Amino acid sequence: MPEEVTPPPPPPAIEVKNLVKNYAGVAAVSDVSFTVQPGEIIGFLGPNGAGKSTTMRILTGFLPATSGVVNLCGVPVASEPDVIKRLIGYMPENNPLPEEMRVSEYLHYRGRLKEVPRRKLSARIEEVLELCDLKRVRHRIIGKLSKGNRQRVGIAEAVLAEPPVIIMDEPTIGLDPHQILKVRDLIGSLRGRMTVLISSHILPEIEMTCDRVVIINQGRIVATGTPNDLRREIIGHSVYQLEINGDIAAIADAITKIEPTLVIAKQSEPDATGFRTLHITTGRDEPLGEELLRALASDARFRVRSLTRETPSLEDVFLAATRRTWEMVDTPTKR
């Protein structure tokens, strides 16, 4: 029997190597590298002016890079712009839509431009209208739609031709909480079917939607990984909030005996009943709450009202990662 040949793995959906973009000698993007695998949903985060939109425009072929390599599905963006247009769906921030066209009319027009076969176009339009919850407004003029419906029209257009890569720049900007929830569910439904790179300032939405995040600041990648990985890497400790009545020195001694790395990082003044709130940190990642509660509650010197473990949010991670790079730039180099 002939030996069975294992096919090579597919190329990354997005591959960025040493990307640089300069404007008049000033670096907007400096040596950026990251990889996105097929089917992943990635959050691309950074402060205003960090280089997010510049990087996304280079990925889509709308802006040339100064240097570096960008490949989509193994295809170089710089030398194959026509092929790239067929591989990508792009929703820019403040997506310009033709206000005089009706929703279904616009999707039909865009489908023809995207070379969706005529025999499949009507069925595909029905699919994206259903996917994006637009069937009720399919005959409405785009200029008369709500902000939320206009955003969904932009997403419908981006996914219409079923490209392998979707890039969205601030797709939930200006939406109310109900509309944001619908857009989040819509983006989540693309997982595994399409690769999505999404930029947003609404970090709780990114954390709930994305598999991994890439954080950029001052034109450089400062952190990448899952939210949990970045919590461990950047925050580096667990925090417990303890409401307790008792002598603070005795409490500090008791928790150290439970685990030497437990430290009281912050404390409030006692209230009228003698209870105070303590923030206790530890370098250990495994849960210590049950052990801590059992030991303190059984000690006659203390009365415990509550114990909760605080999980740093993605916003905490984002602030810590960007603050770290600003401090590195602001600190003068020693000679």
N, C-alpha and C positions, 0 to 999 in steps of 0.2 A: 504493500500500500504506500502511496506517496505520503510524505510527511506533511502533516497539516500545518499551514502557515498562518500564524497569528497576524491579523491586520494591524497596522500601526494605529496608535490612538489618534483621535482627531486633534487638530491643532487648537490652541486656546482660542476662545471667541474674541478676546481682546488681549493684545500683547503690546506693551509699551516699554521701550528700552531707551534709557538715557535721553529722554525728550527734553529739548531746550527750545524756548521761544523768547527772542529778544525784541524789544521795541526801542529803537534809537539807542542801542547799547545798554538798555536796562533789561534785566532778566525778569520776565513775567512768569516763566516756568524754567526751572533749573534742574536738570539731571533727574527727571521723574521716570520711575520704572514701576510697573505693576502688571499683573496678569489676571484675567478673568476667565474661568472655565465655562464651557457651554452649559446653559440652563441656570447659572447662578444669578441672583439678584444682589447687586453691590451698591452700597451707599457711598457716594463721593462727597466728602464733607470738607468744609474749610470756611474761615472768615471771609467777609467781603474783600475782594482784591487779592485773594490767596492764589489764584490761578486756575480755579475750577472751570469757569466758562471758557477760558482760553484753551485748556486741555481738551474739553469736550468738543469745541469747534475744530480742533486739529484732528480729533478722532473721526469726525464726520466728513473731513475733507474740505470744510468751508474755509479753513485757515491753514496756510503752509507752516511747517515747523522750521526753525532755524537749523536744527540738527536733531539726530536721533532717529529711531525706528518705531513705526506704528503699524501693526498688522491686525486686520480683522478677519477671523476664520482663516488665517494663513495668507491672506492677500495684503500686499503692501499698499497702504493708503496713498502714499506719495506718487506712486507710478501707475496705479490702476484705479483712477477716480471713477470711471464708468462702472466698473465691477462693484466698487464699494457702495455706490448708490443703490445697488440691488440687494446689498447685504444688510442695510441699516434702515431703521426707522428713527427719525429724530424729531423730538418735540422741544423746541427752544423755549427759554423763558419769555413770557409775554408773547406767546405764539400768535403770529399774524394770520388771521383767517379772513376770507372774503365775506364781508358782512352782508352782501346782497344775495348770496346764494343760499339755497335750502340745504339742509343737512344731507339728505340722500343724494341730491344733485352734486354737492361738493365731493362726497365720497366716491361717486361714480367717476367724476372728473379726475380725482387723484388716482383712482384705480387704473384708469386708462394710461395716465402718465407713468405709473409704476409697472406697466406692462402685465397687469393681471389679465389672464386670458378671458376673452368676452364670455365664453361659455361658463366660466366660473365666477365672474364678477358679481352678478346679482346675488348668488347664494352666499358669497363671501361678505358682501355688504350686509345681508341679513344677519350673518354670524356676528359681525362686529357691532351692529346696532344692539343685538341682544347682549353681547358681552359687556358693552359700555352703558347699558341701560338708557338707550337713546330712541327706542322704538316709538315712544309717545311723542317725540319731537322731530321725527324724521322729516316731516313736511314743513317744519318751521324755518323761517329765515334766520340764518346764523346771527345776524346783528341784533336780533330781538331775544336771543337766548340769555339765560342767567349765566353768571360767571362759572358756576359749577358745570353746567351743560356744555359751555364752550370748551372748558378744559377736557371734558370727556370726548368731545368731537376731535380735539387735538390728539388724544390718545388713540381714538379709533382710526384716525388717519395714519398714525405711526405704525400700528400693528396690521393695517389692512392687507398688505402684500405678504404677510407672514415672514418678515425678514428674521434672520437668526439673531440679530443684535438690535436692541432698542436703547436709545439714549434719551433721557428726559432731564431737562434742566428746570428745576423748581415746578413740578407739575401740580403741586397743591397750593401755590402762592395765591393769596386772596380768597381762599375758600373758607366756608364756615365749618365747624366740627363735623356736622352730618355729611357734608360733601367730601371732606377729607377722608372720612371713614369709607365712603363708597370708592374713592380713588385708590385707597390703600388695598381694599379687597380686590379691586380690578388688577392692580399691579401684582398682588400675590397670586392671582389666578394664572399669571404668565410663567410662574416658576417651573422649570423643567422643560418648558416648551420653547422659550426664548431666553436669551441672555439680556438682562436689564442692568444698565448703569444709570443710577438716579441721583441727582443732586437736590438737596433740600435743607432748609434751615429748621424744619420741624423735626427735631431729633427723636422724640418719642415715636414718631411715625416710621422713621428710618430703622429704629431698633426693632420695631414689631414686624417690619416688612422684609428687611434685608438679611442675607446669609452672612455677609461680611461687610466691613466698612474700610474705606481708604480715607485717611485724613491728610489734607494738604495745608501747608501754611508757608507763606512767603515764598511760594513757588516750588516748595520741596515736599516730598512725602515724609510725614513725621510719624505715622503709625498706620498699621494695616493688620487686619485680623477680625475674628468674630468679636462681638461686644464682650463676651465673657473672657476671651483671651486678653483683650485690651484692658479689662478691669484688673486682671492679675498682673499684667506687664506694667501698666502705668500707675494705677492706684496702689497696688501692691499690698493691700491689707484688708482684712474684714473689720467691720464696725458693728458693735452691739450697742443698743440704747437700753439703758437699765434705769427703771424707777425704783428707788430703794430708800429706806429709812435706816440710818445707822452711822456710826463714826467713820469718816472718810478714810482715815489712816488704816483702820481695821479692815475696811472693804478692800483697799489697795493691797494689803497684806494677804487677804483671803484669796483674791483672784490670782495673785502671783503664784500661790501654792497650787492652784488648779492648773495653771499653764503659765510658765515663766515669761512668755511673750505678751501676755495680756497687760495693757497699760491704760490707765484713765487719761484720755486725751483732752476731755473737756467736761466741765461740771457746772450745774446751775446752783443757785442759792436754794436752801431748803424752803419749801412752802409752809403754810400755816400748820400743816399736820406733820412737818418734819421730813417729808419726802423730797428728794432731789433727783434730777435727771443726770445720769452719767453717760458719756460716750466713751466706750471702751474699744481699743483697737488691738489687733493681733496680726502677726505676720503669717500665721497658719491659715491655710485655705480651707481645711476641712471644718465642718460645723462643730462649734463648741457650746452652742446655746443650751442644749439639754444638760450637759455636765455642769455648766455654770449655774443654771437655775436650780438644779438639784442641790448643789453644795451650799449656795447662799440661802435658799429657802429653809434648809435644815439647820442652819446656824442660828441659835437663839439670839445672837446680837443684832440680827438684821430682820427687817420686814420688807419683802419684795412685792411690789405692786405689778410690775410688768417687765418683760424682757423681749426685745425684738432685734432681729438682725437686719441691718440696713444694707441694701444693695446699691452701690454707686450706679447712677444712671449713665446713659451714653453722653448726656450733657456734661456730667462730671468728668468723664474720660476725655471728651473733646476739649474742655477748658484746660485740663491738666496737660494734655499733649501740646496744645497750641501755646500755653503759657511757658512750657519748658523750652520751646524753640525761641520764643521772644527773649527769655532770660539768657539763652546762649548767645543771641545776637547782641543784646545790651551789655553783656559782661565783657569788659576789655580783656584782650588776650595778654597773658603774662609773658614777659620776655626774660 
